[in-house]
Amino acid sequence: MQAVLHKSLLSKNPQIFLMCCEMRNFSQVARALGLTQSAVSKAIQNFETDLGFTLFIRDCRPLTLTAEAALLEQYLRNMTGDFAQFMTQMQAASFIKPVLHIGITDPLGDILGVEIAKETLPDVSRLLLSSAPSEVLLQRLKERKTDLIITAVQTVENEKISRRKLFTETSILAMPQMISDQCKDWTWERLAMSGLPHIAYSRDTTPGLLNDLYFRTNNLSFPDRISADSANLVMALVRERLGWAVVRPTSVLHTRHMLDEIALRPMPQPALTRDVFLMSREGEFMNEMNLLVDIVQRIYRQKLLPNILAIAPWLASELMNNDSSSN
């Protein structure tokens, strides 16, 4: 609701200008608004004519703001930020409840979505939940197609994004039962000699980028014979005895129906961890962000953590430490 009301304070050209400041790319803004690139460019040109100065240095990639544009952006952000604070106060005084759109990364959407709905419905007039890969959710957030996202993206180039850490996951090995019984303590050398290939996440996915960086950092190399772009497919390939994989515990929880034929084992050291974050656009939905951090961390402690320890009990001490450090 606040995002809609913000727009009512600004005419079309300042709105387009602010989106260009965020995305630094006319084409991306055009896609987000359902316009042509020439329409976005024309809107910026008209805005520049009205103002009497240039807003962007166009021969740079990404687009670079002029000094005047940077001051204008700060002024417009402050204006909409003051309005957001005013609306928050009005909502509290008049019991006006916001419309909230939350995006949750796969496969956490299925695990957290229902619990989040139960907890947040009393505080919103309408709740929109969506689930997608982390990189897709981040793009939707930048394009203002969602308000808050729960994502495993580790770095964000756009400094206009606020983020809060929710919890940390330590990766584990998923292996066919027949292979896991051959050895008690698996090392990378023993995995390479196991006779089964490594099943990789596709490199254009967030899990794939995380695993690939880990392998390169630790000078590990495995034949790239099989890759998949989802936790469901990776675990299904392991179940069919086509290889082994490095996975996150929450991905395993999403596929617990496969565990009769899959063995979970500690990952060889050093441990590979990832943080899960809650993100919003800077200065927006801060009250809702604080509320959602409390909700998700409580869900993690009370429901996710016991289930994770049931499938990977060796993670107990590390998970408890990570849980306490995130509060």
C-alpha positions in Angstrom: 0.0 0.0 0.0 2.8 2.5 0.9 4.5 1.8 -2.4 1.3 2.7 -4.3 0.8 5.9 -2.2 4.4 6.9 -2.8 3.8 6.9 -6.5 0.8 9.2 -6.0 3.1 11.8 -4.6 5.3 11.8 -7.7 4.5 12.2 -11.4 5.6 9.6 -13.9 9.0 11.1 -14.8 10.4 11.3 -11.2 9.2 7.7 -10.6 11.1 6.5 -13.7 14.1 8.6 -12.6 14.2 6.8 -9.2 13.9 3.4 -10.8 16.8 4.3 -13.1 18.8 5.3 -10.1 18.2 1.9 -8.6 18.7 -0.3 -11.7 21.2 1.9 -13.6 19.8 0.4 -16.8 17.1 1.8 -19.1 16.3 -1.6 -20.5 15.7 -3.2 -17.1 13.5 -0.2 -16.0 11.5 -0.6 -19.3 10.9 -4.3 -18.6 9.8 -3.6 -15.0 7.3 -1.0 -16.1 6.1 -2.7 -19.2 7.4 0.2 -21.4 9.8 0.3 -24.4 13.4 1.4 -23.8 12.8 4.5 -26.0 9.8 5.5 -23.8 12.0 5.4 -20.6 14.8 7.3 -22.4 12.2 9.9 -23.6 10.8 10.3 -20.1 14.3 10.9 -18.7 15.0 13.4 -21.4 11.8 15.3 -20.7 12.6 15.3 -17.0 16.0 16.7 -17.8 14.4 19.4 -19.9 12.1 20.4 -17.1 14.9 20.5 -14.6 17.4 22.2 -16.8 20.3 19.8 -16.1 21.5 16.3 -17.1 20.7 13.4 -14.9 22.8 10.5 -16.2 26.2 10.1 -17.9 25.0 7.8 -20.7 28.3 6.6 -22.2 29.1 4.6 -19.0 27.8 1.2 -18.1 26.1 0.9 -15.8 24.5 4.4 -16.0 26.2 6.9 -13.8 24.4 9.7 -12.0 25.6 13.3 -12.3 26.3 15.3 -9.2 22.9 17.1 -9.6 21.1 13.8 -10.1 22.6 12.4 -6.9 21.3 15.4 -4.9 17.9 15.1 -6.5 17.6 11.4 -5.8 18.5 12.0 -2.1 15.8 14.7 -1.9 13.1 12.5 -3.5 14.1 9.5 -1.3 13.9 11.7 1.8 10.5 12.9 0.7 9.0 9.5 0.1 10.8 8.2 3.3 9.1 10.9 5.4 5.8 9.9 3.8 6.4 6.3 4.6 7.0 7.2 8.3 3.9 9.3 8.3 1.8 6.4 6.8 3.2 4.0 9.4 2.0 6.3 12.1 -1.3 6.8 10.4 -1.7 3.0 10.1 -1.0 2.5 13.7 -3.4 5.2 14.8 -6.2 4.2 12.4 -5.6 0.5 12.3 -4.9 0.6 8.6 -3.2 -2.6 7.7 -0.8 -2.8 4.7 -0.8 -5.1 1.7 2.4 -7.1 1.9 4.1 -9.2 -0.9 6.8 -11.6 0.4 9.0 -13.7 -1.9 10.7 -16.8 -0.5 13.5 -18.7 -2.1 13.0 -22.3 -3.3 12.7 -24.6 -1.5 12.2 -22.5 1.7 8.9 -21.3 0.3 7.2 -24.6 1.0 8.8 -24.9 4.4 8.3 -21.3 5.7 5.3 -20.0 3.7 2.5 -21.5 5.7 4.0 -20.5 9.0 4.7 -17.0 7.8 1.1 -16.7 6.7 -0.2 -17.8 10.1 2.0 -15.2 11.8 1.6 -12.2 9.6 -2.1 -12.3 8.6 -3.3 -10.5 11.8 -1.0 -7.5 10.8 -1.8 -7.1 7.1 -4.9 -6.5 5.1 -3.7 -8.8 2.3 -0.7 -11.1 2.0 0.8 -12.2 -1.3 3.3 -15.1 -1.1 5.5 -16.2 -4.0 8.3 -18.7 -4.3 11.2 -18.6 -6.8 15.0 -19.0 -7.1 17.0 -16.5 -5.1 18.3 -14.6 -8.1 14.8 -14.2 -9.5 13.5 -12.9 -6.2 16.3 -10.3 -6.0 15.5 -9.0 -9.5 11.8 -8.8 -8.6 12.7 -6.8 -5.5 14.7 -4.3 -7.5 11.9 -4.0 -10.0 9.4 -3.3 -7.2 7.4 -6.5 -8.0 7.7 -7.7 -4.4 8.2 -5.9 -1.0 10.4 -8.3 1.1 12.3 -11.4 0.1 13.9 -14.3 1.9 16.9 -15.3 -0.1 20.2 -17.1 -0.1 22.0 -14.6 -2.3 25.2 -13.8 -0.5 26.3 -10.5 -2.2 24.2 -7.6 -3.5 25.6 -5.1 -5.9 22.8 -2.6 -5.4 23.6 -0.5 -2.3 19.9 0.5 -2.1 19.0 -3.0 -0.6 18.7 -3.5 3.1 19.3 -7.0 4.5 19.1 -8.8 7.8 20.6 -12.2 8.5 18.0 -14.9 9.5 20.1 -18.0 10.0 23.1 -19.9 8.7 23.1 -23.4 7.1 26.1 -25.8 7.0 26.2 -28.0 3.9 26.1 -31.8 4.0 26.6 -34.7 1.6 23.7 -36.5 0.0 24.7 -40.0 -1.3 23.1 -43.2 -2.5 22.8 -45.7 0.3 24.8 -48.3 -1.5 27.8 -45.9 -1.7 27.6 -44.4 1.8 28.1 -47.7 3.4 31.5 -48.2 1.8 33.2 -45.6 4.1 32.6 -44.1 7.5 34.5 -40.8 7.1 34.3 -39.4 3.6 37.1 -37.2 2.2 37.2 -35.5 -1.1 39.8 -38.0 -2.3 37.5 -40.9 -1.4 34.6 -39.3 -3.1 36.6 -38.9 -6.3 37.4 -42.6 -6.1 33.8 -43.7 -5.3 32.9 -44.6 -8.9 30.0 -42.1 -8.9 30.2 -38.5 -10.3 29.4 -35.3 -8.5 25.9 -34.0 -9.2 26.3 -30.2 -9.5 23.8 -27.4 -9.2 23.7 -25.4 -12.4 26.2 -22.5 -12.3 23.6 -19.9 -13.0 21.8 -20.7 -9.8 22.6 -19.4 -6.3 23.4 -22.9 -4.9 25.6 -23.6 -8.0 27.5 -20.3 -7.6 28.1 -21.1 -3.9 29.3 -24.6 -4.5 31.4 -23.6 -7.4 33.2 -20.9 -5.4 33.8 -23.4 -2.6 35.4 -25.9 -4.9 37.6 -23.3 -6.7 38.7 -21.8 -3.4 39.8 -25.2 -2.0 41.4 -26.3 -5.3 38.8 -29.2 -5.8 37.8 -30.4 -9.2 35.3 -33.0 -10.2 34.1 -34.0 -13.7 31.2 -31.9 -14.7 29.0 -34.7 -16.0 25.6 -34.0 -14.4 24.1 -30.7 -13.3 20.6 -29.7 -12.3 18.9 -26.4 -11.4 16.7 -27.4 -8.4 17.0 -29.2 -5.1 14.2 -31.6 -6.1 16.0 -32.7 -9.2 19.4 -33.0 -7.5 18.0 -35.2 -4.8 16.1 -37.3 -7.3 19.3 -37.9 -9.3 21.1 -39.0 -6.1 18.2 -41.3 -5.2 18.6 -42.9 -8.6 22.2 -43.7 -7.8 23.6 -41.4 -10.5 26.0 -39.6 -8.2 26.5 -37.6 -4.9 25.8 -34.0 -4.2 26.6 -31.1 -1.8 23.3 -29.8 -0.4 21.8 -27.7 2.3 19.7 -29.2 5.1 16.6 -27.1 4.3 16.7 -28.6 0.7 16.8 -32.0 2.2 13.8 -31.2 4.4 11.9 -30.3 1.3 12.6 -33.7 -0.2 12.3 -35.9 3.0 10.2 -38.4 1.0 13.4 -39.5 -0.8 15.5 -40.2 2.3 14.7 -43.9 2.4 17.1 -44.3 -0.5 19.5 -41.5 0.3 22.2 -41.3 3.0 23.2 -38.0 4.5 26.8 -37.6 5.7 29.0 -34.9 7.1 30.7 -32.8 4.4 34.6 -33.0 4.4 36.3 -30.0 6.0 36.4 -27.1 5.6 32.7 -26.6 6.2 30.7 -24.9 3.5 28.1 -22.5 5.0 25.5 -20.1 3.6 23.6 -17.3 5.2 19.9 -16.8 4.6 18.8 -13.2 4.5 15.6 -11.1 4.6 15.9 -8.2 2.1 13.9 -5.1 1.3 14.5 -1.9 -0.6 16.4 0.6 1.6 14.0 2.6 3.9 10.9 0.7 2.9 8.8 -1.7 5.0 11.1 -1.5 8.0 8.4 -2.3 10.5 7.3 -5.3 8.5 11.0 -6.3 8.1 11.6 -6.3 11.9 8.4 -8.3 12.4 9.3 -10.9 9.8 12.9 -11.3 11.2 11.4 -12.2 14.6 8.8 -14.6 13.0 11.3 -16.5 10.8 13.9 -16.8 13.5 11.3 -18.2 15.8 10.1 -20.7 13.2 13.7 -21.7 12.6 14.4 -22.3 16.3 11.1 -24.1 17.0 10.5 -26.1 13.9 13.3 -26.1 11.4 16.2 -26.7 13.8 14.7 -29.8 15.4 14.0 -31.3 12.0 17.5 -30.5 10.7 19.1 -32.2 13.8 16.9 -35.2 13.2 18.4 -35.8 9.7 21.9 -34.5 10.5 22.6 -34.8 14.2 26.3 -34.1 13.9 25.4 -30.4 13.1 24.1 -29.9 16.7 26.9 -27.8 18.1 27.5 -25.7 15.0 23.8 -25.0 14.4 23.2 -24.0 18.0 26.1 -21.6 17.8 24.9 -20.1 14.5 21.4 -19.8 16.0 22.5 -17.9 19.0 24.8 -15.6 17.0 21.9 -14.5 14.7 19.9 -13.1 17.6 
